[in-house]
Amino acid sequence: MEFDRERVEASAVRLRECRKRIEPDVGEIVNGWTPAEKEMAEACRVPPEDIAGVVARLKLLQQILDEMPPSPKAHRVAAFNSLYLTITERVAAHLDGKDVVDRQWLEVLDVEFARLYFTALSSWGVPDRDTPDAWEVLFRRAQDSGVSGLEAAVLGVNAHINHDLAFAVMATWRRLGHPGDGPQHPDYLLVNRIFYEEIPPLRRRFANAWQLEIDRCVGELDDWSQRVLVRTTRAMAWEQAERLWELQDDKEDFARACMVIDRAAAIAGETLLRGTGIVRVLWLTMRAAAADVWRKVRGRRTVRQLAKA
């Protein structure tokens, strides 16, 4: 595979500059997991070995995060963790189903996927450890009340799929062999179906008042667009894993490619925040205009009714 190092380096620089330009203002940034540093470190210390261990670990993290500032059950990482727990429980329930081709492969993928999340959690706030940029977008807003629970959950999904998933697929191949688009690929796609089923109710669970109002208005269109997004991003993660697999023997090129993936995912996260802000402004403007028109129509009706009387 031909790999243009200078081009990749230039892309990484541009991505970092782009993120700085679009990054919304962030209030006071609290690095680490104060006041639960010890609890978080212990919860992430030993990686789980199976999907039951992943579920148990996510439940423990949920208890810790729900008690952290700014107030009980208002921590923004807790919103993503809750969504992730629900999805993982659904995957666990499907493991012994007849629609799974290779149970071991799907379970190992889930475990490797979760380990990357736990690694990111444990690295945040540790001076000599780097947290992926993609996760930093969420973590640095962990106590930001200006970010809704829905936005926080979306930031976590973005980091976990657009950054972690390709590396989780690679880790699974390293453990079980590289099948390419072999018999295990349908199991990978099975998770898409779980997302399709779970994302709409989860989205509405985390949505605030204005987001729920938009959801009611667009109806199934929003669900359809998110199914397309899930399918596209997870397909891209598989393709990235294939490309990274070809680069893994060249440590320098592999590191450059990893950096580009990380920074691109971070930009996607920042854009999601800015994008939902724009949507909110447009929606409130439309509501104000519609309300004004409605008041005028009602006023004309009242005048006509009085004239007839």
Secondary structure as a PSIPRED ss2 file (coil, helix, strand):
# PSIPRED VFORMAT (PSIPRED V4.0)

   1 M C   1.000  0.000  0.000
   2 E C   1.000  0.000  0.000
   3 F C   1.000  0.000  0.000
   4 D C   1.000  0.000  0.000
   5 R H   0.000  1.000  0.000
   6 E H   0.000  1.000  0.000
   7 R H   0.000  1.000  0.000
   8 V H   0.000  1.000  0.000
   9 E H   0.000  1.000  0.000
  10 A H   0.000  1.000  0.000
  11 S H   0.000  1.000  0.000
  12 A H   0.000  1.000  0.000
  13 V H   0.000  1.000  0.000
  14 R H   0.000  1.000  0.000
  15 L H   0.000  1.000  0.000
  16 R H   0.000  1.000  0.000
  17 E H   0.000  1.000  0.000
  18 C H   0.000  1.000  0.000
  19 R H   0.000  1.000  0.000
  20 K H   0.000  1.000  0.000
  21 R H   0.000  1.000  0.000
  22 I H   0.000  1.000  0.000
  23 E C   1.000  0.000  0.000
  24 P C   1.000  0.000  0.000
  25 D C   1.000  0.000  0.000
  26 V C   1.000  0.000  0.000
  27 G C   1.000  0.000  0.000
  28 E C   1.000  0.000  0.000
  29 I C   1.000  0.000  0.000
  30 V C   1.000  0.000  0.000
  31 N C   1.000  0.000  0.000
  32 G C   1.000  0.000  0.000
  33 W C   1.000  0.000  0.000
  34 T C   1.000  0.000  0.000
  35 P C   1.000  0.000  0.000
  36 A C   1.000  0.000  0.000
  37 E H   0.000  1.000  0.000
  38 K H   0.000  1.000  0.000
  39 E H   0.000  1.000  0.000
  40 M H   0.000  1.000  0.000
  41 A H   0.000  1.000  0.000
  42 E H   0.000  1.000  0.000
  43 A H   0.000  1.000  0.000
  44 C H   0.000  1.000  0.000
  45 R H   0.000  1.000  0.000
  46 V C   1.000  0.000  0.000
  47 P C   1.000  0.000  0.000
  48 P C   1.000  0.000  0.000
  49 E C   1.000  0.000  0.000
  50 D C   1.000  0.000  0.000
  51 I H   0.000  1.000  0.000
  52 A H   0.000  1.000  0.000
  53 G H   0.000  1.000  0.000
  54 V H   0.000  1.000  0.000
  55 V H   0.000  1.000  0.000
  56 A H   0.000  1.000  0.000
  57 R H   0.000  1.000  0.000
  58 L H   0.000  1.000  0.000
  59 K H   0.000  1.000  0.000
  60 L H   0.000  1.000  0.000
  61 L H   0.000  1.000  0.000
  62 Q H   0.000  1.000  0.000
  63 Q H   0.000  1.000  0.000
  64 I H   0.000  1.000  0.000
  65 L H   0.000  1.000  0.000
  66 D H   0.000  1.000  0.000
  67 E C   1.000  0.000  0.000
  68 M C   1.000  0.000  0.000
  69 P C   1.000  0.000  0.000
  70 P C   1.000  0.000  0.000
  71 S C   1.000  0.000  0.000
  72 P C   1.000  0.000  0.000
  73 K C   1.000  0.000  0.000
  74 A C   1.000  0.000  0.000
  75 H C   1.000  0.000  0.000
  76 R H   0.000  1.000  0.000
  77 V H   0.000  1.000  0.000
  78 A H   0.000  1.000  0.000
  79 A H   0.000  1.000  0.000
  80 F H   0.000  1.000  0.000
  81 N H   0.000  1.000  0.000
  82 S H   0.000  1.000  0.000
  83 L H   0.000  1.000  0.000
  84 Y H   0.000  1.000  0.000
  85 L H   0.000  1.000  0.000
  86 T H   0.000  1.000  0.000
  87 I H   0.000  1.000  0.000
  88 T H   0.000  1.000  0.000
  89 E H   0.000  1.000  0.000
  90 R H   0.000  1.000  0.000
  91 V H   0.000  1.000  0.000
  92 A H   0.000  1.000  0.000
  93 A H   0.000  1.000  0.000
  94 H H   0.000  1.000  0.000
  95 L C   1.000  0.000  0.000
  96 D C   1.000  0.000  0.000
  97 G C   1.000  0.000  0.000
  98 K C   1.000  0.000  0.000
  99 D C   1.000  0.000  0.000
 100 V C   1.000  0.000  0.000
 101 V C   1.000  0.000  0.000
 102 D C   1.000  0.000  0.000
 103 R H   0.000  1.000  0.000
 104 Q H   0.000  1.000  0.000
 105 W H   0.000  1.000  0.000
 106 L H   0.000  1.000  0.000
 107 E H   0.000  1.000  0.000
 108 V H   0.000  1.000  0.000
 109 L H   0.000  1.000  0.000
 110 D H   0.000  1.000  0.000
 111 V H   0.000  1.000  0.000
 112 E H   0.000  1.000  0.000
 113 F H   0.000  1.000  0.000
 114 A H   0.000  1.000  0.000
 115 R H   0.000  1.000  0.000
 116 L H   0.000  1.000  0.000
 117 Y H   0.000  1.000  0.000
 118 F H   0.000  1.000  0.000
 119 T H   0.000  1.000  0.000
 120 A H   0.000  1.000  0.000
 121 L H   0.000  1.000  0.000
 122 S H   0.000  1.000  0.000
 123 S H   0.000  1.000  0.000
 124 W C   1.000  0.000  0.000
 125 G C   1.000  0.000  0.000
 126 V C   1.000  0.000  0.000
 127 P C   1.000  0.000  0.000
 128 D C   1.000  0.000  0.000
 129 R C   1.000  0.000  0.000
 130 D C   1.000  0.000  0.000
 131 T C   1.000  0.000  0.000
 132 P C   1.000  0.000  0.000
 133 D H   0.000  1.000  0.000
 134 A H   0.000  1.000  0.000
 135 W H   0.000  1.000  0.000
 136 E H   0.000  1.000  0.000
 137 V H   0.000  1.000  0.000
 138 L H   0.000  1.000  0.000
 139 F H   0.000  1.000  0.000
 140 R C   1.000  0.000  0.000
 141 R C   1.000  0.000  0.000
 142 A C   1.000  0.000  0.000
 143 Q C   1.000  0.000  0.000
 144 D C   1.000  0.000  0.000
 145 S C   1.000  0.000  0.000
 146 G C   1.000  0.000  0.000
 147 V C   1.000  0.000  0.000
 148 S C   1.000  0.000  0.000
 149 G H   0.000  1.000  0.000
 150 L H   0.000  1.000  0.000
 151 E H   0.000  1.000  0.000
 152 A H   0.000  1.000  0.000
 153 A H   0.000  1.000  0.000
 154 V H   0.000  1.000  0.000
 155 L H   0.000  1.000  0.000
 156 G H   0.000  1.000  0.000
 157 V H   0.000  1.000  0.000
 158 N H   0.000  1.000  0.000
 159 A H   0.000  1.000  0.000
 160 H H   0.000  1.000  0.000
 161 I H   0.000  1.000  0.000
 162 N H   0.000  1.000  0.000
 163 H H   0.000  1.000  0.000
 164 D H   0.000  1.000  0.000
 165 L H   0.000  1.000  0.000
 166 A H   0.000  1.000  0.000
 167 F H   0.000  1.000  0.000
 168 A H   0.000  1.000  0.000
 169 V H   0.000  1.000  0.000
 170 M H   0.000  1.000  0.000
 171 A H   0.000  1.000  0.000
 172 T H   0.000  1.000  0.000
 173 W H   0.000  1.000  0.000
 174 R H   0.000  1.000  0.000
 175 R H   0.000  1.000  0.000
 176 L H   0.000  1.000  0.000
 177 G C   1.000  0.000  0.000
 178 H C   1.000  0.000  0.000
 179 P C   1.000  0.000  0.000
 180 G C   1.000  0.000  0.000
 181 D C   1.000  0.000  0.000
 182 G C   1.000  0.000  0.000
 183 P C   1.000  0.000  0.000
 184 Q C   1.000  0.000  0.000
 185 H H   0.000  1.000  0.000
 186 P H   0.000  1.000  0.000
 187 D H   0.000  1.000  0.000
 188 Y H   0.000  1.000  0.000
 189 L H   0.000  1.000  0.000
 190 L H   0.000  1.000  0.000
 191 V H   0.000  1.000  0.000
 192 N H   0.000  1.000  0.000
 193 R H   0.000  1.000  0.000
 194 I H   0.000  1.000  0.000
 195 F H   0.000  1.000  0.000
 196 Y H   0.000  1.000  0.000
 197 E H   0.000  1.000  0.000
 198 E H   0.000  1.000  0.000
 199 I H   0.000  1.000  0.000
 200 P H   0.000  1.000  0.000
 201 P H   0.000  1.000  0.000
 202 L H   0.000  1.000  0.000
 203 R H   0.000  1.000  0.000
 204 R H   0.000  1.000  0.000
 205 R H   0.000  1.000  0.000
 206 F H   0.000  1.000  0.000
 207 A C   1.000  0.000  0.000
 208 N C   1.000  0.000  0.000
 209 A H   0.000  1.000  0.000
 210 W H   0.000  1.000  0.000
 211 Q H   0.000  1.000  0.000
 212 L H   0.000  1.000  0.000
 213 E H   0.000  1.000  0.000
 214 I H   0.000  1.000  0.000
 215 D H   0.000  1.000  0.000
 216 R H   0.000  1.000  0.000
 217 C H   0.000  1.000  0.000
 218 V H   0.000  1.000  0.000
 219 G C   1.000  0.000  0.000
 220 E H   0.000  1.000  0.000
 221 L H   0.000  1.000  0.000
 222 D H   0.000  1.000  0.000
 223 D H   0.000  1.000  0.000
 224 W H   0.000  1.000  0.000
 225 S H   0.000  1.000  0.000
 226 Q H   0.000  1.000  0.000
 227 R H   0.000  1.000  0.000
 228 V H   0.000  1.000  0.000
 229 L H   0.000  1.000  0.000
 230 V H   0.000  1.000  0.000
 231 R H   0.000  1.000  0.000
 232 T H   0.000  1.000  0.000
 233 T H   0.000  1.000  0.000
 234 R H   0.000  1.000  0.000
 235 A H   0.000  1.000  0.000
 236 M H   0.000  1.000  0.000
 237 A H   0.000  1.000  0.000
 238 W H   0.000  1.000  0.000
 239 E H   0.000  1.000  0.000
 240 Q H   0.000  1.000  0.000
 241 A H   0.000  1.000  0.000
 242 E H   0.000  1.000  0.000
 243 R H   0.000  1.000  0.000
 244 L H   0.000  1.000  0.000
 245 W H   0.000  1.000  0.000
 246 E H   0.000  1.000  0.000
 247 L H   0.000  1.000  0.000
 248 Q C   1.000  0.000  0.000
 249 D C   1.000  0.000  0.000
 250 D C   1.000  0.000  0.000
 251 K H   0.000  1.000  0.000
 252 E H   0.000  1.000  0.000
 253 D H   0.000  1.000  0.000
 254 F H   0.000  1.000  0.000
 255 A H   0.000  1.000  0.000
 256 R H   0.000  1.000  0.000
 257 A H   0.000  1.000  0.000
 258 C H   0.000  1.000  0.000
 259 M H   0.000  1.000  0.000
 260 V H   0.000  1.000  0.000
 261 I H   0.000  1.000  0.000
 262 D H   0.000  1.000  0.000
 263 R H   0.000  1.000  0.000
 264 A H   0.000  1.000  0.000
 265 A H   0.000  1.000  0.000
 266 A H   0.000  1.000  0.000
 267 I H   0.000  1.000  0.000
 268 A H   0.000  1.000  0.000
 269 G H   0.000  1.000  0.000
 270 E H   0.000  1.000  0.000
 271 T H   0.000  1.000  0.000
 272 L H   0.000  1.000  0.000
 273 L H   0.000  1.000  0.000
 274 R H   0.000  1.000  0.000
 275 G H   0.000  1.000  0.000
 276 T H   0.000  1.000  0.000
 277 G H   0.000  1.000  0.000
 278 I H   0.000  1.000  0.000
 279 V H   0.000  1.000  0.000
 280 R H   0.000  1.000  0.000
 281 V H   0.000  1.000  0.000
 282 L H   0.000  1.000  0.000
 283 W H   0.000  1.000  0.000
 284 L H   0.000  1.000  0.000
 285 T H   0.000  1.000  0.000
 286 M H   0.000  1.000  0.000
 287 R H   0.000  1.000  0.000
 288 A H   0.000  1.000  0.000
 289 A H   0.000  1.000  0.000
 290 A H   0.000  1.000  0.000
 291 A H   0.000  1.000  0.000
 292 D H   0.000  1.000  0.000
 293 V H   0.000  1.000  0.000
 294 W H   0.000  1.000  0.000
 295 R H   0.000  1.000  0.000
 296 K H   0.000  1.000  0.000
 297 V H   0.000  1.000  0.000
 298 R H   0.000  1.000  0.000
 299 G H   0.000  1.000  0.000
 300 R H   0.000  1.000  0.000
 301 R H   0.000  1.000  0.000
 302 T H   0.000  1.000  0.000
 303 V H   0.000  1.000  0.000
 304 R H   0.000  1.000  0.000
 305 Q H   0.000  1.000  0.000
 306 L H   0.000  1.000  0.000
 307 A H   0.000  1.000  0.000
 308 K H   0.000  1.000  0.000
 309 A C   1.000  0.000  0.000
